[in-house]
Amino acid sequence: MKYVRFKYKDSICYGILRDLEITIIDGSPISKHTKTTGERVDLNEVELLAPLIPNEIIGIGANFIADENSRPGVPPSTPIFFNKPKSSVIGPNKNIILPPGINSVKFEAEIAVIIGKRTEKINEENYQDYIFGVTVGNDVTSPEYFREDGHWFVGKSFPSFTPLGPVIETDVDLAELSITSAVNDQPFQDSPTSHMIVSIPQMMAYLSRVMVLQPGDVILTGSPVGADFIEEGDTVTCTVSGVGQLTNTVIRSECTNKVKLK
């Protein structure tokens, strides 16, 4: 089932998407108490938004191999996890805004896993019981704000640096997905989930032992090899097979003052 979040008649609504028709539901689909309102609307009559506003956004870095020959013999004992603020979230067809004074910003197409219920100390075997669905993510990043000791938070936190959407897909086999990306129709990334170093079951089991995941949390599961830099005027398209296609255009901030401490 495909869920969408959208603006309609000056209200923000959730709905179930079938073909080009949305059946409006009462409340967020992640809640157990939603029901359909009976009202239907054409997809072309609404403005799609990010399919949810996450509670937490957790990403994992350096999680894809180029091919099986490059797979490390021993998986990392401590995977590289990081947080992103929910204020960085935008939806499909919204602008990625390049911060003033920054010359290097990358796109990173990813599968975004959405937690469906409280997740604590789970096993890899039953990880799917805790997933509500998945959407397409773009972990936009400015390496200029990275530190040599591995501090990534600032470089990933700017407004518009986490596009999500266009739908939440609840009926999908995570082991059979592929991730692709293109900039101005030029392909860049193309990898199956089998190229992950830390698999989705492994990262969920690991995270559930160091924190409690809550409904509405989002896990960005890593970006395939091939992510590249973007510039003003570029159009970035991130695709997850069987889920959807997320497109955003890049613009330059009208502000001219680079972020710095005074």
C-alpha positions as CSV (number, residue, x, y, z in Angstrom):
1,M,0.0,0.0,0.0
2,K,1.2,3.5,-0.8
3,Y,0.6,6.4,1.6
4,V,1.0,10.0,0.8
5,R,1.0,13.3,2.7
6,F,-0.3,16.3,0.8
7,K,-1.7,19.8,0.9
8,Y,-5.4,20.0,-0.1
9,K,-7.8,22.9,0.4
10,D,-5.4,24.7,2.7
11,S,-5.1,21.6,4.9
12,I,-2.4,18.9,5.3
13,C,-3.9,15.4,4.8
14,Y,-2.8,11.8,4.6
15,G,-4.1,9.3,2.1
16,I,-3.8,6.0,0.3
17,L,-2.7,6.3,-3.3
18,R,-4.0,3.9,-5.9
19,D,-3.1,4.8,-9.5
20,L,-3.8,8.5,-9.7
21,E,-6.5,8.6,-7.0
22,I,-6.0,9.4,-3.3
23,T,-8.4,8.1,-0.6
24,I,-8.1,10.5,2.3
25,I,-7.6,9.0,5.7
26,D,-8.2,10.5,9.2
27,G,-4.7,11.1,10.8
28,S,-1.3,9.7,10.1
29,P,-1.0,6.2,8.7
30,I,1.6,5.3,11.3
31,S,-1.1,5.7,14.0
32,K,-3.1,2.5,14.7
33,H,-6.3,4.6,14.9
34,T,-6.7,5.9,11.3
35,K,-9.7,5.3,9.1
36,T,-10.8,6.4,5.6
37,T,-13.0,9.5,5.4
38,G,-14.6,8.3,2.2
39,E,-13.4,11.4,0.3
40,R,-11.3,10.9,-2.8
41,V,-9.2,13.3,-4.7
42,D,-7.1,13.2,-7.9
43,L,-3.3,13.1,-7.4
44,N,-2.9,16.0,-9.9
45,E,-5.1,18.3,-7.8
46,V,-2.9,18.2,-4.7
47,E,0.6,19.3,-3.6
48,L,2.6,16.3,-2.4
49,L,4.7,16.9,0.8
50,A,7.3,14.8,2.5
51,P,5.3,11.6,3.4
52,L,6.0,12.2,7.1
53,I,7.8,14.6,9.5
54,P,10.1,12.2,11.4
55,N,10.7,12.0,15.1
56,E,14.4,11.2,14.6
57,I,16.5,10.8,11.5
58,I,19.4,8.4,11.8
59,G,21.8,7.8,8.9
60,I,24.7,5.4,8.3
61,G,27.8,6.3,6.4
62,A,30.2,4.4,4.1
63,N,27.7,1.4,3.8
64,F,28.0,0.3,0.2
65,I,30.6,-1.6,-1.8
66,A,31.1,-1.1,-5.5
67,D,31.0,-4.8,-6.1
68,E,31.5,-8.1,-4.2
69,N,35.3,-8.0,-4.8
70,S,35.5,-4.9,-2.6
71,R,33.5,-6.3,0.3
72,P,35.5,-6.1,3.6
73,G,36.4,-9.4,5.1
74,V,35.2,-8.3,8.6
75,P,32.1,-6.1,9.0
76,P,32.6,-2.9,11.1
77,S,32.3,-3.5,14.9
78,T,31.0,0.0,15.3
79,P,29.1,1.2,12.2
80,I,29.2,5.0,11.4
81,F,25.9,6.4,12.5
82,F,24.9,10.0,12.5
83,N,21.8,12.2,13.1
84,K,20.0,14.8,11.0
85,P,17.5,17.3,12.3
86,K,13.9,17.0,11.1
87,S,14.1,20.7,10.1
88,S,16.2,19.5,7.1
89,V,13.2,17.5,5.6
90,I,11.6,18.6,2.4
91,G,9.2,16.8,0.0
92,P,9.2,15.9,-3.6
93,N,9.6,18.7,-6.2
94,K,10.8,21.1,-3.5
95,N,14.1,23.0,-3.9
96,I,17.4,21.8,-2.4
97,I,18.9,25.1,-1.2
98,L,22.7,25.5,-1.4
99,P,23.8,27.5,1.7
100,P,25.7,30.8,1.1
101,G,29.4,30.5,0.6
102,I,29.5,26.8,0.2
103,N,31.0,25.4,-3.0
104,S,30.7,21.6,-2.5
105,V,27.3,19.8,-1.8
106,K,26.6,16.2,-2.7
107,F,23.5,14.2,-3.3
108,E,23.2,10.7,-1.9
109,A,20.2,8.5,-3.0
110,E,19.1,6.1,-0.2
111,I,16.3,3.8,1.0
112,A,14.6,5.4,4.0
113,V,13.2,2.9,6.5
114,I,10.3,4.1,8.6
115,I,9.8,2.6,12.0
116,G,6.3,1.5,12.8
117,K,6.4,0.6,16.5
118,R,8.6,0.8,19.6
119,T,11.8,-1.0,18.7
120,E,14.2,-2.1,21.5
121,K,16.7,-5.0,21.7
122,I,15.3,-6.9,18.7
123,N,16.8,-9.7,16.7
124,E,17.7,-9.5,13.0
125,E,15.2,-12.3,12.3
126,N,12.1,-10.3,13.2
127,Y,13.2,-6.8,12.1
128,Q,10.3,-6.6,9.6
129,D,7.8,-6.6,12.4
130,Y,9.0,-3.1,13.4
131,I,9.0,-1.5,10.0
132,F,6.0,0.5,8.8
133,G,7.3,1.1,5.3
134,V,10.0,2.7,3.2
135,T,10.3,5.8,1.1
136,V,13.0,7.3,-1.0
137,G,15.6,9.6,0.6
138,N,18.3,11.9,-0.5
139,D,21.0,12.5,2.2
140,V,22.3,15.9,0.9
141,T,25.7,16.7,2.4
142,S,28.2,19.5,2.5
143,P,31.7,18.0,3.1
144,E,33.0,21.5,3.7
145,Y,31.5,21.3,7.2
146,F,33.0,17.9,8.0
147,R,35.8,17.6,10.6
148,E,38.8,15.4,10.5
149,D,37.7,13.5,13.6
150,G,34.5,12.4,11.8
151,H,32.0,15.0,13.0
152,W,29.4,15.0,10.2
153,F,26.3,16.6,11.8
154,V,26.7,20.2,10.7
155,G,27.4,19.3,7.0
156,K,24.2,17.3,6.8
157,S,21.9,19.6,8.8
158,F,21.0,22.6,6.6
159,P,17.3,23.2,5.7
160,S,16.3,21.2,2.6
161,F,19.2,18.7,3.1
162,T,16.9,15.7,3.6
163,P,14.4,15.3,0.7
164,L,11.9,12.4,1.4
165,G,9.1,10.9,-0.7
166,P,7.0,10.8,-2.7
167,V,5.2,7.9,-1.0
168,I,5.5,5.5,1.9
169,E,5.4,1.9,0.5
170,T,4.4,-0.7,3.0
171,D,4.4,-3.8,0.7
172,V,8.0,-4.2,-0.4
173,D,10.8,-6.8,-0.1
174,L,13.8,-4.9,1.2
175,A,16.2,-7.6,0.0
176,E,15.2,-7.2,-3.6
177,L,15.4,-3.4,-4.0
178,S,17.8,-1.3,-6.1
179,I,18.8,2.3,-5.7
180,T,19.5,4.6,-8.7
181,S,20.1,8.3,-9.2
182,A,20.5,10.8,-11.9
183,V,21.4,14.5,-12.2
184,N,19.9,16.2,-15.3
185,D,19.0,12.8,-16.6
186,Q,22.7,11.6,-16.4
187,P,22.9,8.4,-14.4
188,F,25.2,8.2,-11.4
189,Q,24.3,5.5,-8.9
190,D,22.9,2.0,-9.5
191,S,23.2,-0.6,-6.7
192,P,21.1,-3.4,-5.2
193,T,20.6,-3.7,-1.4
194,S,22.9,-6.7,-1.5
195,H,25.8,-4.2,-1.9
196,M,25.2,-2.9,1.6
197,I,28.0,-3.7,4.1
198,V,25.7,-3.5,7.1
199,S,22.3,-4.9,6.1
200,I,19.0,-3.3,7.1
201,P,18.3,-6.2,9.6
202,Q,21.8,-5.8,11.1
203,M,21.5,-2.0,11.5
204,M,18.1,-2.2,13.0
205,A,19.2,-4.8,15.5
206,Y,22.3,-2.9,16.3
207,L,20.5,0.5,16.8
208,S,17.8,-1.2,18.9
209,R,20.5,-2.2,21.4
210,V,21.9,1.3,21.8
211,M,18.7,3.3,21.7
212,V,14.9,2.9,21.6
213,L,13.5,3.5,18.1
214,Q,10.0,5.0,18.1
215,P,7.2,5.0,15.5
216,G,7.9,7.7,12.9
217,D,11.7,7.5,13.2
218,V,13.5,7.3,9.9
219,I,16.7,5.3,9.2
220,L,18.7,6.4,6.1
221,T,20.3,3.1,5.2
222,G,23.3,4.3,3.2
223,S,24.1,5.5,-0.3
224,P,25.6,3.5,-3.2
225,V,28.9,4.3,-4.7
226,G,28.6,7.0,-7.3
227,A,27.2,10.0,-5.4
228,D,28.5,13.3,-6.8
229,F,28.4,17.0,-6.4
230,I,25.5,19.2,-7.4
231,E,25.2,22.8,-8.5
232,E,22.6,25.5,-8.9
233,G,20.2,24.6,-11.6
234,D,20.7,20.8,-11.4
235,T,17.7,18.5,-11.1
236,V,18.4,15.4,-8.9
237,T,16.3,12.3,-9.2
238,C,16.6,9.4,-6.7
239,T,14.8,6.2,-7.4
240,V,14.1,3.1,-5.3
241,S,12.7,0.2,-7.3
242,G,9.1,-0.7,-6.4
243,V,8.9,2.4,-4.1
244,G,9.1,5.6,-6.1
245,Q,11.0,8.4,-7.7
246,L,12.1,11.5,-5.8
247,T,12.9,14.6,-7.8
248,N,14.3,18.0,-6.5
249,T,15.8,21.0,-8.1
250,V,18.9,22.8,-6.7
251,I,18.9,26.5,-6.1
252,R,21.2,28.9,-4.4
253,S,20.2,30.6,-1.1
254,E,19.5,34.3,-1.5
255,C,21.4,34.9,1.8
256,T,25.0,35.8,1.3
257,N,26.5,35.3,4.8
258,K,28.3,32.0,5.3
259,V,27.7,30.2,8.6
260,K,30.5,30.9,11.0
261,L,31.2,31.6,14.6
262,K,31.9,35.2,15.5
